[in-house]
Amino acid sequence: MDVKLLEQIKTLNPWWEYGPPGIERYKDPSFRRELFYDVLFRIQTSENDQIVSVVGMRQVGKSTMMRQVIGALLTQGVKPKQIFYIVFDDTFLQTQYKNEDVFERVLETYVEGILQTQLTDANDQLYFFFDEITKLPNFEKILKTMYDRKYSIRYFITGSSAVELRKGNRESLLGRVKEFVLPPFSFREYLAYHLDDTKESTYILPLLQELREARMAFAGNLDLDQLYLSTKDVFAALASGPKTFISKHLRQFVIDSGFPRVWDEGESFLYRQKFLWEQHVGKVLYVDLVEAVHIRKPKELERLFTFLVDLNGKECTLPQLKERLGIKSQITLDRYINYLRDLALVYRLDKTKSPRVAEKRRSGLVRFYLTDIALRHAFFKRDVNVFDDPHEIGGIAENLVCVVLENFLLLGPTTSDSLGYYRDRNGKEVDFVAKMGAHVLPVEVKYRNDIANLHALDQLCADWKLSQSIVVTKDFDMTYKNGRLSVPLWFFLLTF
């Protein structure tokens, strides 16, 4: 048995030596992401025989969530030695062993040094937590082999968004993995996080919980009438009291980003913005991507991303984009765009022509939005005053709504759900069209002091025979009439 490796593994699993209190040695925050409860339920469910996977961008809290799940299991009485946690991007593992040997050596050391019985003979339920498993070559085959042997093990794995770029037989895991996507903090989570130790917390936090429950109910029934009835009292309570407090945090949110590590990087917003760009653009493109697909020209991909940062929300055609950037091949451009999407840096929205969920042909017209608007402000070095800039605020509001809608679609049961936009021959536009199963929900953003007209939205609803729609406003009251929910941006972000 490898004694040095055993000592390293013991360090990663302090509950083996110190019992359940050992988890506290990680000093993880007590705040739990909303996805935590879904993931914990999947791990606990006795009928569940799928590998639980959480993927997401750097530093959104995947590892923290994994250890919080471990803490919950320990609190519930799971024996410490039945929980095995390993981080595959650990420097010791990366430098001391060949990549192809790491998993076998780690597993052997745990079985011989800690479990002290063969996996086939284990009587108690085991829990294996594999953090950053994509650092292993052929991780799909390793997982498939372990899973198919039917050990009494429940698996929880994490990986960066670049896992989608990995070359390998991902089909081998079909049906074996339940995948969750952990996005950057939503504004609702950001607000809840910053409510700790404030006088507003006891009043606002229960209301946020009501909104979470209303969101989940809406994801199941897609009934705006029910959503309005279940949230109107919450709106009244927030609008009459802490709205100013909420609005202040929203202004800061568009600069702080949804990455908690950034919030702790000192008081200088310029330093935090530099850190944000380096961690979530530089390292993603020049480390994660290069490692995943061995791309030869990451600088060219960074040029494309910075152009999309500037273009944010504006319509373009792919041939125009290719010509503007001097990219020779349309195939190369398409591949680059897919990289940026798989790395969770941008959303691509295609112009939609019909209410059909899956169209046979795309129009060739597209819009791109950032997965976190703070990346744009980091690039252009903008502070909280950007929220007062009339040239920027419309785009900020649209981007915030786009992110919320994209994350809401993750709650759907199918992968065919999509978000697009609509523009007729006369140039009349509807900002977003969400297609969810058999349901189509148009969403228009009107972040201004007055709403002149909604002709495009009205016409789209009439032509496509849609009974429901949403208008996101600047600061009007929330109303619901004839199937249309009108809701101010701050409350939309807290609800959806």
BELSUL-V826176 format. One record per backbone hydrogen bond with DSSP energy under -1.0 kcal/mol. NH is the residue of the N-H (numbers start at 1). CO is the residue of the C=O. E is the energy in kcal/mol with one decimal. If there is no record, write none. Layout:
nh->(NH:NH)
co->(CO:CO)
e->(E:E)
This chain:
nh->(6:7:8:9:10:11:12:13:16:18:19:22:23:24:25:26:27:36:39:40:41:42:43:44:45:48:51:52:53:54:55:56:65:66:67:68:69:70:71:72:73:74:75:76:77:78:82:83:84:86:88:90:94:95:96:97:101:102:105:106:107:108:109:110:111:112:113:114:115:116:121:126:127:128:129:130:131:133:135:136:139:142:143:144:145:146:147:148:150:153:154:156:157:158:159:163:164:165:170:172:173:174:176:178:180:182:185:190:191:192:193:194:198:201:204:205:208:209:210:211:212:213:214:215:216:217:218:219:221:222:227:228:229:230:232:235:236:237:238:239:240:246:247:248:249:250:251:252:253:254:255:256:257:262:265:266:272:273:274:275:276:277:278:279:280:281:282:283:285:286:287:288:289:291:292:293:294:301:302:303:304:305:306:307:308:309:310:311:312:313:314:316:318:321:322:323:324:325:327:333:334:335:336:337:338:339:340:341:342:343:344:345:346:347:349:351:352:366:367:369:371:375:377:378:379:380:382:386:387:388:389:392:393:396:397:398:399:400:401:402:403:404:405:406:407:408:409:411:412:418:420:421:422:424:427:430:432:433:434:435:436:439:441:443:444:446:448:458:459:460:461:462:463:464:466:469:470:471:472:473:479:481:484:485:486:487:489:492:493:494:495:496)
co->(2:3:4:5:6:7:8:9:13:14:15:19:20:21:22:23:24:33:35:36:37:38:39:40:41:45:176:155:178:157:180:159:61:62:63:64:65:66:67:68:69:70:71:72:74:73:79:80:127:129:131:87:90:91:92:93:98:98:101:102:103:104:105:106:107:108:109:110:110:111:118:152:82:154:84:156:86:158:132:133:136:138:139:140:141:142:143:144:147:151:126:128:52:130:54:160:161:162:168:169:170:171:173:51:53:55:258:186:187:188:189:190:195:198:200:201:204:205:206:207:208:209:210:211:212:213:214:215:217:218:223:224:225:226:228:231:232:233:234:235:236:242:243:244:245:246:247:248:249:250:252:252:253:259:262:264:268:269:270:271:272:273:274:275:276:277:277:278:281:282:283:283:284:287:288:289:290:297:298:299:300:301:302:303:304:305:306:307:308:368:311:366:364:317:318:319:320:321:322:329:330:331:332:333:334:335:336:337:338:339:341:340:340:369:367:365:421:316:349:347:345:372:373:374:375:376:377:383:384:385:386:389:389:392:393:394:395:396:397:398:399:400:401:402:403:404:405:408:409:435:433:350:430:428:424:422:443:420:441:418:439:436:434:432:470:472:446:454:455:456:457:458:459:460:461:483:442:485:444:487:486:484:481:469:479:471:473:488:489:490:491:492)
e->(-2.1:-2.1:-1.8:-2.5:-2.5:-1.7:-1.4:-1.0:-2.1:-2.7:-1.5:-2.7:-1.6:-1.6:-1.8:-1.5:-1.4:-1.3:-2.3:-2.9:-1.8:-2.0:-2.2:-2.2:-1.9:-1.2:-3.8:-2.5:-2.6:-2.3:-2.5:-1.2:-2.5:-2.2:-2.2:-2.2:-2.3:-1.9:-2.5:-2.1:-2.3:-2.4:-2.2:-1.6:-1.4:-2.3:-2.0:-1.7:-2.9:-2.4:-2.7:-1.4:-2.4:-1.9:-2.1:-1.1:-1.8:-1.1:-2.2:-2.7:-2.8:-2.3:-2.2:-2.2:-2.6:-2.5:-2.6:-2.1:-2.4:-2.5:-1.5:-2.7:-2.9:-2.5:-3.4:-2.5:-2.9:-2.0:-1.7:-2.1:-1.0:-1.8:-2.7:-2.5:-2.5:-2.3:-3.1:-2.8:-1.7:-2.1:-2.1:-2.3:-3.0:-1.9:-1.5:-2.1:-1.8:-2.1:-1.8:-1.7:-2.0:-1.4:-2.4:-3.2:-3.3:-3.1:-2.9:-2.8:-2.8:-2.1:-2.8:-1.9:-1.8:-1.3:-2.8:-2.2:-2.2:-2.0:-1.7:-1.8:-2.2:-2.1:-2.2:-2.4:-2.2:-2.1:-2.4:-2.1:-2.0:-3.1:-2.1:-2.7:-2.3:-2.0:-1.9:-2.7:-2.3:-2.2:-2.5:-3.3:-1.7:-2.4:-3.0:-2.0:-1.5:-2.0:-2.0:-1.5:-2.3:-1.5:-1.4:-3.1:-2.1:-1.4:-1.7:-1.2:-2.1:-2.4:-2.1:-2.6:-2.6:-2.4:-2.5:-2.6:-2.4:-1.6:-2.3:-2.5:-2.6:-2.9:-1.6:-2.2:-2.3:-2.5:-2.0:-2.8:-1.7:-1.3:-2.3:-2.0:-1.8:-2.4:-2.8:-1.9:-2.2:-2.2:-1.7:-2.4:-1.4:-3.1:-2.6:-2.3:-1.0:-2.1:-2.6:-2.3:-2.6:-1.8:-1.9:-2.0:-2.7:-2.2:-2.5:-2.7:-2.2:-2.0:-2.3:-2.1:-2.9:-2.2:-1.6:-2.7:-1.1:-3.2:-3.1:-2.3:-3.2:-2.8:-2.4:-1.9:-1.9:-2.0:-1.4:-2.3:-2.0:-2.2:-2.5:-2.3:-1.7:-1.9:-1.2:-1.4:-2.6:-2.3:-2.7:-2.2:-2.5:-2.6:-2.2:-2.7:-2.4:-1.9:-2.5:-2.7:-2.3:-2.1:-2.0:-1.8:-1.5:-2.0:-2.1:-1.4:-2.3:-2.4:-1.8:-2.5:-2.0:-2.6:-2.7:-3.1:-2.8:-2.5:-3.0:-3.0:-2.6:-3.5:-1.7:-2.8:-2.9:-2.4:-2.3:-2.0:-3.0:-2.6:-2.5:-2.0:-2.1:-2.8:-3.1:-2.3:-2.1:-2.0:-1.8:-2.5:-2.7:-2.7:-2.4:-2.4:-2.6:-1.2:-1.8:-2.8)
